[in-house]
Amino acid sequence: MKLCIALDNPTKEENLKLAKELKEYSKDLWLKVGFRSFIRDGREFIVELKNMGYNIFLDLKLYDIPNTMADAAEEIAKMNIDMFNVHASAGIRAMNEVMNRLKKFEKRPLVLAVTALTSFSDEEFKEIYGKDIETKALEFAKDAYEAKLDGVVCSVWEALEIKNNTNENFITLTPGIRPFGEDAGDQRRVADIKTAKENKSDFIVVGRPIYKSQNPKKIVKQILKELK
């Protein structure tokens, strides 16, 4: 299981400070760059992080018509990104288009499909998708597997069932991790490291417990120790 840190600080400077502070662990960490950071800081920010030796997960959740998603995926691959994601609800045809477009690259990024955002309650999710999270997340995961994506973004609580219905090598990346029982914030379906291990998560995403800590390096060291 690998640790992925969400770089969700309000400024580029704060994010770079955190990355520099944790640089000694760069070979063991992935950094997640989301909407705010990428829109604000762009490609140059990615280059700076890559130059520090980090693996980068670009969390933009592509969702559009198939050709537009494939165009965007191609541009992402040119940036030397290590992993990015799309929305599974864009459909199998769109996901197929993305993967077909990436075949031209000798070394392509890993591609994951978002199943259900961890901020959803079951009631909220059902209002939009017409089914409970557990059922629909599994359906979305099967679609992603059929489209030959590398894995999915899901909560810990769906991860094991998804692996059992796809393949043990099908990646599950699980946000909403509160490693030592921290406050859930705006997340709903959160879990700790022990539960993530039991459900065979491949990547855990940790944000606030690290970047809001007075001693991020200490927290990362503790988490990495737990992951062994």
N, C-alpha and C positions, 0 to 999 in steps of 0.2 A: 504494500500500500504506500502511495506517495502523497506528500503534502503539497497542496497548491494554495498559495497565499493570494488573497484578493487585494489588489492595489487600489483601494477605494478612498484614499485620502483626498481631501479637497483641493490640494495643489500638486503640481508636478514635483516641486521641490521636496515636499514631504514624502512623496512616493519614492523619489530617488534616494533620499536620506535613509529610508527604510531598507531599500535594496542594497545600498552600500553597507549598511550596518550588518546585514545578513549575508554578505558576499562570501564569507568563509563556508557557508552552507550551500552555495549556489548549485553545486553538482547534485545535491539531494533535494532541491526544491524546484517547484514550478511557480511562476508568477502569472496571475490572472489579470489581464487588462480588459476592463469593461468599457461601456459606452462613454462615461464621463471622461475617463483618462484618455481614451483613444481620440474622441472628438476634440478634446482640448489640446492634446500634446502630439498626436499624430505619429507618423512613421519614425520620426527622429527619436521619439521616446522609446519605441521598440528597439531601435538600433542600439541605444544606450544600454538598455537592459540586456540585450544579446551579447554586447561587448563585455558585460560583467560575468558571462558564462551561464546565464539562466535559460531554462526552457520556458517558452512563452505560450500561454493559452489565451487566445484572442476571443473574448466572450461577447460577440455581437449578435448572436442568435438570428442568423439570416432567415428572412421570411419574405418571399416575394414570388413572382412567377418563375417557373423553372429556369428560363434562359438568364434572367437577371441574377438569380442566385448563383448560377454557374459562372457568370461573368465575375461576380464578386469573389467567389471561391478561387478563381484563377488569379485575381489580383492579390489575394491573401497569400496564396502559395508563393508568389514572386517575392514576398516580403520575408521569406525564411521563417515564417511562423511555424511553431511545432504542433499546435493543435488549435482548432476552432470549432464552432458549433453552428447548427442550423435548427430551425423548428421542425420537429417531426410532423406537426400538423400542416406543413406545407405540402405533404403528400409524397408517396413513393416515387412518382414521376419526377418531382423536383429533386429529391434526394439522389435518384439515379443519374439525373443530369449533372449534378454536382460531382459525383464520383467519376462519371465518364470524362468530364472536362479535366479532372486532375490526373488522368492516366498519362498525360504527356510529360509529367514531371518525374524525373528520376528519383527524387526524394520529396514526397508530398507530405503535407501535414496530416496528422490524425484528424478525423472528422467525427464529431459526436452529434447526436440529435437530442434536443431538449424534449422531454416527455411532459412533465407537469412542474411548473415553477414551485419551489418550496415555500413561497409566500401564500399559496392557495390553501384555504381550508377546503374540506371535501364538499361542503355546501356551495361555496363560490365556484369551485371547479365544475360541479355538476350543472350549475346554471348556464355555463358557457358550452361545455362539451357533451352534456346530456348523459354522462355516465360517471360513476365514482372514480376517484383517482387511481385506485389499485387496478381496476379493470382497464381503464383507458390508457394508463401509462404502459401497461403490458402490451396492449395493442400497438401503441406507437413504437415501442421497442422492437416488436416483431417486424413492423414495417421497415424500421431502420436496418435491422439485420438482413431482411430480404434485399434491401437496396445496397447491401455490402458496405455500410458505414462501419466504423471501428468500434462504436459504442454509443452510449447514451448518457445524458445528464438526468439524474433522477434523485429522489430522496433516498436515504438509507433504507427506508421502510419498503421500498419496491425493489431494491437492488438484487437481493437473493433470488426472488421469484423471476426476475428478468433473466438472470444468468441460467436459472434452471430451465427456462423456456427458449433459450437461444444457444449460447455456448459459453463455457467457463472463461474463454479468452475474450469474450465480448465485453468491452470496457464499461464499467459503471463509475461515473464521476458524481460524487454526492456533495452538494452544497449544504449549508445549514448545519455545519458541525460546530458544536460548542464543546470543546475538548475537555473542559474541567467544570462543566455545569453552569457556564455563564448565562446571562440573560438572553432570551431568544430574539429580542428586538422585534423587527417586522417579519420575521420568519415564523412559520407555523409548524412545519414538520422537521423538527431539529433532532439531533442525536449526538451522543458522545462517541469517543474513539472506540471504546469497547464494543458498542453496538455496531459501529461501522465495520469493525473487524469481523464480528459474528455474521454480518450480512455480506461479506466478501467485497466490500467497496475497493476499487482499484486506486481511486484518487479521492482524497477528502479536501474540501475547500474550506479554509478558515480565514475570516476577515477581521472583524472587530476585535476578537480576543487577542489578536496579534498587533494590529496597527494602532489600537487604542491603549495598548499596554505601556506602562512606564518603562518596561524592560522587555522589548520584543524579542531580543536574542535569547533571553532566559526562557520565554514561552516556547519559542521554536525549538530550542534544545530539549525541553521537556516533551514536546509533541513527538519529535523525531525519536526520542528514547522509547516512547509508548508504541511507536509504529514498528519497532524491531521485533 
